[in-house]
Amino acid sequence: MKVIVVGGGKVGFYLAKTLGEHGHKPVLIERNKALCSHVANQLDMPVVWGDGTMLETLEAAGAADADAFVSVTGRDEDNLIACQMAKQQYGIPRTVARVNNPKNKEVMRKLGVDIPISSTDNIARMLEREIDASAIKELISINGGEASINELQIPENYPLSGSTLTELKPPAGSVIISIIRDGALIVPRGKTQILSGDKIIALVQGEALHDFQEKMMLLEEQDR
């Protein structure tokens, strides 16, 4: 997933770094030249010097083929304008804006920002939930996004089909609540097998979501 991040301060820096570590392809935009150089020296990813509210800067960052756009500057008006341009000019399907003043959250939503977030600590995992919905579907958010109940569809020809939960070892912070198989509900135990075509319902803490998804859905790629 290609993600453009506007703002090279602490929030933008660590967001871009986390996205890169999770296998995504972030491109960071920063208007301060000195900060831009510092970020470029620290992160192994494209860094564009420019104003994220300007078309030429977004063009240089490759907005035309971006999957998501996140603006996390310290100015709500800049974050709003950048997201509006990303959506209207480039058709980027998902926009996320940092909201420094919580009073602006609903205004941003009404003006076209898909996900206005005032709690910046949750941006990375919220992005993954919203954009990577093909692999894991959130059913219920719990305690303000601290955890969620999610649905996963185990693919056909799953290479570890027949493995028990004890053998799969779901990561800490995740609990498989139930398995739906051929229309029947199964309450799992350690010796319960996971089979191709199963639908899994799991309670997962936010910080464990990425690891849980990799463990349960992407293991087939490791065997290619």
N, C-alpha and C positions, 0 to 999 in steps of 0.2 A: 504494500500500500504506500503510495507516494503522498506525503503530507507536507504542506507548506506551513511553516511556523513563523509568524511575524513577532519580532521582539527577542532580542538577545540577552535580556537580563537574566536573573536567576531562574525565574519560572520558565522562560523560553529555552534557556540553556539546558536545564535538566529535563525538560519535556522532550526536546530534540534528542538528547543523549539517551533517554529511556526508550524512545521509539526506535532509535537505531539499534539498541541492544536487543529489542524484541523482533528484529528482522524487518522492520519497515524502512522506508526510504525518505527520511526527512530532508527538507531544504529550508534553511533558516535565513530570514531577512532581518537586517539590523541597520538602522539609519545612522548610528554613531560610528564613525570610521574607526576610531581607536578600539571600541568594543567589538566591532565587526572583525578586526584583525585578531584580537585576542581569542574570540570564539573560533575563528578559522584555524588558529594554531592548536586549539584544544580538542576540536571535534573532527572526526574523519567523515565529513559530509560536505556537500556544497553550501557555501555561505555567501549571500548576496548583499552587497552594500547598497542601501537605498531605502526609500520610503515605501512602506507596505500599502499605502493608500494611493500610490501612483501606478498607472497602467504599465509604464515602461519597466518598473521594478518587478511587477508581477509577471510580466512577459519574460524577463530575464531569469526568473525563478522557475519557469516552466509551468505556469498556472494552467495552461491549456490541457495538460494531461494529468493534473493532480486529482487524487481521490478524496482528499479532505483538506480543509484550510482552517488554521487555528491562529487567532490574533491575541497575544497576551501582553501587549504593551501596558504601560501605566496610565493610559488615557482611554477612557471608555469611548469617546467620540472617534478616535482613530481605529479602535477595534471594530466599532460598528461600521464605519465607512469601508474598511478593508474587507470585512465579511460581505458587505453588500456588493462590492465590486467583484469579488471572487465568484459570487453566485450569479450576478446579473451579466457580467462581461464574459465569464469563462464557463459558467454552468457547473461549477464544482458542486458535487452532490451533497456534501455535508460541511457546514461551517460551524465553528466553535469560537466563542468570544469570552475572554476574561472580563468579568464585571467587577470593577474596583469599588463602585458605589452600588450596594445591593438594591437601591431604589430604581436603578436603571435596568434591572434584569427583565422585567415584563415589557418595558419599552423596547428593548433590543429584540425580544422575541416577536413582538408585533411588527417590528420593522424588518423582519426577514432573517434574523440570526437563528439558525436551527437549534443550537445548544448554547445559551448564555450561562456561564458558570461563575458563581461568585466564590466557590471553594476551589481554588486552583490546584489543590493537592490531588483532586479526583479527575483531572483532565485526561491524563493518559489512559487510564482504565476505562473511562466513559467513551473515549474515542474507539477503543477496541470493541466495546460492546455495541456501539452504534454502527460502525463501519464493517466489522467482520461478522455480521449477523448470519452469514451462510454457515458458519461453523458452530456457533453457540447462540441460542436465543434466550434473552432475559425474559422471564415471566413476571417476577415480582421483585421490586427493590426493597431492601430491608434497612431500617435505621438510617435513612438519608443516604443510601448508597454504600454503606459500610459492607454490606453483603447482599447477595441476591439469590433467588431461586431460578435456575436455568434449565433449559431443555437442550439436549444434544441428540442428534440422530447418528447412530453408529452406521458407517457406510457398509454397503454390500462388499463382499470379498475382503473384510477386515482381517489383516494378517494375524492378529492376536485373538481372533474369534475362538472361544473356548477357554480363554484364560480366566481365572477366578479374580475376584476383587483383591484378595490377598496377594496374588501374583502381580497384578497391575500396579498396586500401591499408589492410589490417588494421593496427590500432594497434601501436606498439612494445610489446614484451612478450608478443606473441602469434604463434604459428606454426600454420598450417593443415597438419596431418599427412596427412590423407587425405580423399577425397570418395567417398561411396558413392552410385552412381547406377544405378537399375534393377538392383540386385543386384550390380553390378560395382564393384570397388575401383579408385580412381584416385589415383595419387600426383601431387599437383599441382605445377605450375611457374608461373611468372609469367604465362604466356599462357593458363593453364587457366581456362575459364569456370565461373562459378557459375550454375546453372540452378534454376528452380522445382522443388521436390520433392527437391533434393539433401539428403543427410545429411552434415554436416561434422564431422570429428573434429579438435580443435585443442588445442594445449598453450598455456595462458594463465597468466601470472603473476597473483597475487592482485590487485595494484593496477590491473591492466589489464582485469580481468574486466568491469567496468561499461562501459568504453569499447568493448570488443570486442562485447559484447552489443548495444549501441546501433548500432554500425557494421554488424553483420551481420544483425540481426533487426528493428531498429526504423526502418530507413531508409524503409520503405514509408509510415510515418506522416508523414514530412517532405514527401511528395509529395501528400498529401490536400488 
